Amino acid sequence: MPTKQATTSAAAGELLMEVHALAEAGSIPAATDLIFSRIDRLLCDGAFEACDEILRQADPHRLQSSLRRSFPAITTAARAMLPARAGFFEASLALLAAEIGEDAARKRLDALA
């Protein structure tokens, strides 16, 4: 029987595979909706470990800028419960800064920190 951690890890991987597939198909709005709906459901259910596992597995380098912003946006209120969020946020900020400059990146993301 799989452990809770293995099940959580597999579910996070499945969500991220779906997000990547939608993004690669050019369906960024659908990928964004998926991120928001699944993570919102998990947060409402108090499944902070599952949300944290998604953030731990998510690779900001594989996500378009708008998708990178979706993860911090939906998890802002629960940031204290999600240790992996800080690393995801910092990596996303660094990538955005490389794209548009440090000041512009901070202006876009400061509200989500």
Residue frames as qw, qx, qy, qz and C-alpha x, y, z in Angstrom:
[[0.000, 0.890, 0.455, 0.000, 0.00, 0.00, 0.00],
 [0.411, 0.530, -0.044, 0.740, 1.46, 3.41, -0.94],
 [0.337, -0.382, -0.459, 0.728, 2.35, 5.81, 1.84],
 [0.096, 0.889, 0.369, -0.254, 0.56, 9.13, 2.25],
 [0.171, -0.710, 0.335, 0.596, 3.74, 10.91, 1.07],
 [0.297, -0.035, 0.794, 0.529, 3.94, 8.74, -2.05],
 [0.209, 0.667, 0.710, 0.091, 0.28, 9.39, -2.84],
 [0.031, -0.904, -0.129, 0.407, 0.71, 13.14, -2.29],
 [0.258, -0.516, 0.534, 0.618, 3.83, 13.18, -4.44],
 [0.302, 0.227, 0.826, 0.418, 2.11, 11.28, -7.25],
 [0.150, 0.816, 0.552, -0.079, -0.91, 13.59, -7.17],
 [0.110, -0.827, 0.127, 0.536, 1.36, 16.65, -7.35],
 [0.291, -0.265, 0.707, 0.587, 3.21, 15.15, -10.30],
 [0.279, 0.492, 0.792, 0.229, -0.05, 14.41, -12.09],
 [0.076, 0.904, 0.303, -0.293, -1.28, 17.97, -11.64],
 [0.159, -0.716, 0.367, 0.572, 1.97, 19.39, -12.95],
 [0.339, 0.028, 0.806, 0.484, 1.92, 17.03, -15.95],
 [0.231, 0.725, 0.647, 0.051, -1.58, 18.28, -16.77],
 [0.045, -0.902, -0.026, 0.429, -0.46, 21.91, -16.42],
 [0.267, -0.470, 0.599, 0.591, 2.54, 21.30, -18.71],
 [0.344, 0.297, 0.821, 0.346, 0.41, 19.48, -21.29],
 [0.171, 0.863, 0.464, -0.107, -2.10, 22.32, -21.42],
 [0.135, -0.836, 0.194, 0.496, 0.65, 24.92, -21.65],
 [0.335, -0.252, 0.724, 0.547, 2.44, 23.04, -24.43],
 [0.284, 0.511, 0.769, 0.259, -0.86, 22.86, -26.32],
 [0.092, 0.298, 0.172, 0.934, -1.16, 26.64, -26.05],
 [0.451, -0.653, -0.516, -0.322, -3.99, 26.50, -23.52],
 [0.267, 0.212, -0.490, 0.802, -2.48, 28.86, -20.96],
 [0.469, -0.333, 0.102, -0.812, -5.91, 30.02, -19.66],
 [0.887, -0.197, -0.331, -0.255, -6.94, 26.39, -19.09],
 [0.674, 0.094, -0.540, 0.495, -3.63, 25.66, -17.33],
 [0.025, -0.312, 0.346, -0.885, -4.15, 28.72, -15.13],
 [0.696, -0.302, -0.095, -0.644, -7.70, 27.63, -14.30],
 [0.870, -0.077, -0.485, 0.050, -6.44, 24.17, -13.40],
 [0.414, 0.195, -0.528, 0.715, -3.79, 25.58, -11.04],
 [0.265, -0.291, 0.241, -0.887, -6.29, 27.85, -9.32],
 [0.785, -0.239, -0.211, -0.531, -9.09, 25.31, -9.02],
 [0.837, -0.051, -0.521, 0.160, -6.99, 22.39, -7.76],
 [0.382, 0.149, -0.515, 0.753, -4.89, 24.38, -5.31],
 [0.377, -0.334, 0.112, -0.857, -7.89, 26.33, -4.05],
 [0.848, -0.244, -0.339, -0.326, -9.68, 23.04, -3.36],
 [0.732, 0.008, -0.536, 0.421, -6.66, 21.69, -1.50],
 [0.121, 0.252, -0.375, 0.884, -6.30, 24.86, 0.57],
 [0.579, -0.331, -0.057, -0.743, -10.01, 24.89, 1.42],
 [0.904, -0.187, -0.367, -0.114, -9.68, 21.27, 2.55],
 [0.503, -0.786, 0.352, -0.070, -6.64, 22.14, 4.70],
 [0.955, 0.101, 0.139, 0.243, -4.39, 19.92, 2.59],
 [0.033, -0.946, 0.288, 0.148, -1.31, 22.10, 3.10],
 [0.580, -0.375, 0.667, 0.281, 1.12, 19.20, 2.71],
 [0.645, 0.449, 0.572, 0.233, -0.31, 18.47, -0.74],
 [0.262, 0.962, 0.071, 0.030, -0.02, 22.13, -1.77],
 [0.313, -0.806, 0.462, 0.199, 3.52, 22.28, -0.47],
 [0.682, -0.068, 0.667, 0.292, 4.42, 19.16, -2.44],
 [0.549, 0.738, 0.355, 0.169, 3.09, 20.78, -5.64],
 [0.046, 0.982, -0.183, -0.006, 5.27, 23.82, -5.01],
 [0.560, -0.550, 0.582, 0.213, 8.24, 21.59, -4.19],
 [0.681, 0.158, 0.649, 0.301, 7.88, 19.68, -7.47],
 [0.430, 0.870, 0.239, -0.018, 6.98, 22.63, -9.70],
 [0.620, -0.125, 0.235, 0.739, 9.91, 23.78, -11.82],
 [0.144, 0.826, 0.152, -0.524, 9.61, 27.50, -12.56],
 [0.121, -0.459, 0.609, 0.635, 11.99, 27.05, -15.51],
 [0.148, 0.195, 0.906, 0.345, 9.38, 24.88, -17.26],
 [0.094, 0.724, 0.650, -0.213, 6.51, 27.33, -16.77],
 [0.220, 0.628, 0.267, 0.697, 5.49, 30.39, -18.72],
 [0.111, 0.209, -0.347, 0.908, 5.62, 33.65, -16.77],
 [0.543, -0.322, -0.076, -0.772, 1.87, 33.85, -16.20],
 [0.856, -0.225, -0.454, -0.101, 1.79, 30.28, -14.89],
 [0.526, 0.084, -0.532, 0.658, 4.73, 30.99, -12.58],
 [0.153, -0.255, 0.237, -0.925, 2.71, 33.85, -11.09],
 [0.689, -0.311, -0.396, -0.522, -0.38, 31.67, -10.65],
 [0.713, -0.177, -0.626, 0.261, 1.19, 29.49, -7.97],
 [0.259, -0.050, -0.454, 0.851, 2.19, 32.34, -5.62],
 [0.325, -0.235, -0.135, -0.906, -1.08, 34.16, -6.32],
 [0.730, -0.322, -0.454, -0.396, -3.32, 31.29, -5.22],
 [0.755, -0.242, -0.517, 0.322, -1.14, 30.43, -2.21],
 [0.126, 0.555, -0.237, 0.787, -0.54, 33.94, -0.80],
 [0.592, -0.572, 0.068, -0.564, -2.95, 33.58, 2.13],
 [0.959, -0.282, -0.007, -0.032, -1.45, 30.20, 3.12],
 [0.510, 0.685, -0.442, 0.277, 2.22, 31.12, 2.68],
 [0.317, -0.617, 0.599, -0.399, 3.02, 30.49, 6.35],
 [0.851, -0.097, 0.454, -0.244, 1.87, 26.88, 5.94],
 [0.871, 0.479, 0.077, 0.075, 3.84, 26.21, 2.74],
 [0.539, -0.646, 0.331, 0.427, 7.60, 26.02, 3.30],
 [0.606, 0.125, 0.558, 0.553, 8.35, 25.25, -0.37],
 [0.266, 0.888, 0.370, 0.054, 6.56, 28.42, -1.50],
 [0.217, -0.886, 0.200, 0.357, 9.50, 30.71, -0.66],
 [0.475, -0.288, 0.659, 0.507, 11.88, 28.78, -2.91],
 [0.421, 0.536, 0.666, 0.304, 9.37, 28.68, -5.75],
 [0.067, 0.965, 0.223, -0.121, 8.73, 32.41, -5.37],
 [0.310, -0.754, 0.363, 0.451, 12.42, 33.33, -5.35],
 [0.479, -0.014, 0.724, 0.497, 13.13, 31.21, -8.43],
 [0.310, 0.728, 0.583, 0.184, 10.15, 32.75, -10.20],
 [0.085, -0.957, -0.029, 0.276, 11.29, 36.25, -9.26],
 [0.411, -0.510, 0.535, 0.534, 14.79, 35.56, -10.59],
 [0.442, 0.287, 0.732, 0.432, 13.41, 34.28, -13.89],
 [0.171, 0.886, 0.427, 0.053, 11.08, 37.25, -14.29],
 [0.248, -0.859, 0.169, 0.414, 13.93, 39.65, -13.42],
 [0.456, -0.211, 0.648, 0.573, 16.02, 38.08, -16.19],
 [0.332, 0.546, 0.692, 0.336, 13.12, 38.64, -18.60],
 [0.047, 0.866, 0.349, 0.354, 12.06, 42.19, -17.71],
 [0.205, 0.550, -0.351, 0.730, 14.58, 43.55, -15.21],
 [0.331, -0.150, -0.763, 0.534, 14.79, 43.46, -11.43],
 [0.160, 0.119, 0.296, -0.934, 12.70, 46.56, -10.68],
 [0.577, 0.021, -0.357, -0.734, 9.85, 45.62, -13.00],
 [0.576, -0.084, -0.813, -0.026, 9.84, 42.04, -11.69],
 [0.183, -0.153, -0.687, 0.687, 9.65, 43.20, -8.08],
 [0.346, 0.078, 0.068, -0.933, 6.79, 45.57, -8.91],
 [0.644, -0.017, -0.546, -0.535, 4.82, 42.70, -10.44],
 [0.688, -0.118, -0.714, 0.058, 5.50, 40.17, -7.73],
 [0.061, 0.270, -0.558, 0.783, 5.85, 42.16, -4.50],
 [0.622, -0.213, 0.101, -0.747, 2.16, 41.79, -3.68],
 [0.917, -0.008, -0.333, -0.219, 2.54, 38.00, -3.92],
 [0.337, 0.472, -0.703, 0.411, 5.62, 37.70, -1.68]]
